[in-house]
Structures are given as C-alpha cells and as structure tokens.
Amino acid sequence: MSRKHGGRIFPLLLVLSIMFSACGSTSTTTFGSKSGPTTIQLFFHSGQGPERDALNATLKAFSDRNPDITVEAVQLPEGRYTDQVNIAALARSLPCLLDFDGPTLYNYAWSGYLIPLDKYVSPEMKADFLPSIIKQGTYNHHLYSLGQFDSGLGIYANKQYLSEAGVRIPTIDNPWTLTEFNNVLAKLKNVPGVEYPLDLKMSTSGEWFTYGFSPFVESFGGDLINRS
C-alpha cells in the first residue's frame, strides 16, 4: 500500500502579499515598516523528495518576486505535527501559514486556527484549481486552504513478487475479485523476500485511518458522521 498526502496549502504563498493584514495578533509574524522587511512564519512537515523540492521551489519563487518579505519555514516532525500545532494554538503562537494534510482542515477551521481566504483568492485564481481541491479546502461554505496537489489512493504491488507467486496481473477491465485477492495474499506469504503480503500502515498515526479507509466505508454506502 502506498500512501500519498492529501492537499497541501503551499499555493497560499501566491496570495501572501495581499493577506498580511489577515495574520492575527497571536501569530509570530513580524511586520516591518512600509519600507522595511517583513518576516512571516510557516510550519511544515514535508520530508525529503518531490514534495520538499516543490516547497523549496515555491519559497524561492516567492522570495524572488518579493525580496522584502522573508518566509521563515519551520519544519516540525511529521509524526507529532498535529500535536505541535495544537500546542502552538493553546500557547497563542500559531504561525501565519500552516502546511497540513487535507483531512485535518475541518478540525483546524472548526477550532478557529484558520481564517477564511474567500476575499484573498480571486475568482480567476480559484478557477485555476481542480474542483476537488476547492471542495477539500472548503468548510462551512468558506474557503480555508488551497492544496498544492490532490492525491490518489490505491494498492500497489510488486510485479516480480506476483509473477513468482504465479498469480495473474489484474487490469482495470478485469480486476481481482475478493476471493482472488485473498488467494493472492496467501500465495505471497510463501514468496522469498515477502515479509508481509499486505502492508496497510496500521502503525501509522494521524489522519491516515480516515484517509486510507473511509473510501471503503463510503463505497458501501456508509459515512463517518451522522449528516442528519
């Protein structure tokens, strides 16, 4: 099983130059004079790889276009990120910008950690995002985030191990049945090098359980909340 994060809010750097006044008095933003420098703080939890490269490129592009504005990017450990955001909120020391995974947005907005972005994002800019990004970033009819990307969830398999197990490779038109899937797992247990036939990241904390498993619940007509 491969996990990808939900939408991130790095594109908000694109609207920073028009929303400094939105940073509350509890943030760690430092405002200079009209002719002096301005420093804003960003909490993020990207590791190495493409996501981190995208963040660095975004920060550099913003810095090049706004030389009088410094973004202080503070990396927090991913495993404890949500806890540290909550601690910062209790201490009234939240930064001006938060990087977060999509499923945590609604609790952050409900808790008052975020401000609506409706008046800072033009209709033209909003139309440039995928509808799913806008839907994910909307809570109680207000836009609170703009995701850097949307993500897909699926089960990825090692074709070499499947071949060694003697099972067929599924396709979109001819996927495995549940019985086949269970048989595949049983056969993979006997393939050298396969420690676990299926890794569902059950040791992972945070929003993974809603992100990873709510599609199964919803696919069968269930829901995570009582909407009535």
Residue pairs with C-beta under 8 A, 6 or more apart in sequence:
1 155
1 156
1 198
1 199
1 200
1 201
1 212
2 154
2 155
2 156
3 153
3 201
3 204
3 208
3 211
3 212
4 151
4 152
4 153
5 51
5 101
5 102
5 151
6 101
6 102
6 103
6 136
6 147
6 150
6 151
6 207
6 211
7 101
7 102
7 133
7 136
7 137
7 145
7 146
7 147
7 148
7 149
7 150
7 151
8 46
8 51
8 99
8 100
8 101
8 147
8 148
8 149
9 97
9 98
9 99
9 100
9 137
9 145
9 146
9 147
9 148
10 54
10 55
10 58
10 99
10 148
11 58
11 129
11 146
11 147
11 148
12 97
12 117
12 145
12 146
13 58
13 59
13 62
13 71
13 97
14 62
14 125
15 117
15 120
15 121
15 125
16 40
16 62
16 66
16 69
16 71
16 96
16 97
17 66
17 69
18 120
19 117
19 120
20 29
20 31
20 38
20 40
20 96
22 115
22 120
23 29
23 40
23 96
24 94
24 115
26 92
26 93
26 94
27 41
27 93
27 94
27 95
27 96
28 41
28 93
28 94
28 95
28 96
29 38
29 39
29 40
29 41
29 95
29 96
30 38
30 39
30 40
31 38
32 38
32 39
32 68
36 68
37 68
37 69
37 70
38 68
38 69
38 70
39 69
39 70
39 71
39 72
40 69
40 70
40 71
40 72
40 95
40 96
40 97
41 71
41 72
41 74
41 95
41 96
41 97
42 71
42 72
42 73
42 74
42 95
42 96
42 97
42 98
42 99
43 74
43 76
43 81
43 84
43 85
43 88
43 94
43 95
43 97
43 98
43 99
44 55
44 73
44 74
44 75
44 76
44 99
45 75
45 76
45 77
45 78
45 81
45 99
46 52
46 55
46 75
46 99
47 78
51 148
54 148
55 73
55 99
58 148
59 71
59 73
62 69
62 71
63 69
63 70
63 71
71 97
74 95
76 84
76 85
77 84
79 205
79 206
81 100
81 206
82 100
82 104
82 206
82 207
85 94
85 98
85 100
85 108
85 113
88 94
88 95
89 111
89 113
94 113
98 108
98 113
98 114
100 108
100 145
101 206
101 207
101 211
102 136
102 137
102 145
102 147
102 207
102 211
103 207
103 210
103 211
104 206
104 207
105 114
105 136
105 137
105 139
105 144
105 145
106 139
108 114
108 144
109 139
109 140
109 142
109 144
110 139
114 144
114 145
115 144
116 142
116 143
116 144
117 142
117 143
117 144
117 145
117 146
118 142
118 143
121 143
121 146
126 134
126 143
129 146
129 147
130 150
132 150
133 146
133 147
133 150
134 143
136 145
136 147
136 150
137 143
137 144
137 145
137 146
137 147
138 144
153 211
153 212
153 215
155 198
159 169
161 188
161 191
161 193
161 194
162 169
162 184
162 188
164 191
164 192
165 184
165 187
165 188
165 190
165 191
166 187
167 180
167 183
167 184
167 187
170 176
170 180
176 184
184 197
185 197
185 198
186 197
188 194
188 197
189 197
200 212
201 208
201 212
210 224
214 224
217 223
217 224
